[in-house]
Amino acid sequence: ASAPRMATQCDTSRVVVGRMRRDDSAEGDGGMTAAARRRERRERREQRLDQRRAQMQDVPVEDRASALKERVYASFTGLAIVTVFALDPEHTTARDAFLALVAGIVGISLAGFVAEIIGHLVAHGASPTAAEIRTMGQISSGAIASASIPLLALACAWIGFLDLLVALQISIGIYLVTLGGIALIAALRTGLSW
């Protein structure tokens, strides 16, 4: 009686060796196939993009343009700072480069914020409302966000994970890609032909 039972256990726990098509395999996720999981991830990604597009539709064009200008200003400021340090990395420290970049980006962000407030005072003859100040602050903080990867690279150099010159080169590359991306997006939106 025990022999047939053993055979049944062996049959049900048999392992098939070889390649299984990933699309046909059910790995966790409640028996969902790999193809179904990819499809679900793609649908979630598309939903997030649709939500972002909807949020962008709620943002006035002037605010989007101001945010883009702030990002350009901050990127050029950051690019100038890290390029100066990259020209002579032997006579500087990662700490100095990091702090200079923080000071430069915060400075250009504050300058943009103050310029927005002054521009509003001149154009409207009145102080901006709390909502307008909040929008101006969000626009200015976007400029600070543009320095996140270069600051991370310089922080890694500061604590010794990266060579300073490598961190500066990464920062220069990030700023050039950012500026190139902004130029490309602007050109595509205007419909310019090459």
Order of alpha helices (4+ residues) and beta strands (2+ residues): alpha-alpha-alpha-alpha-alpha-alpha-alpha
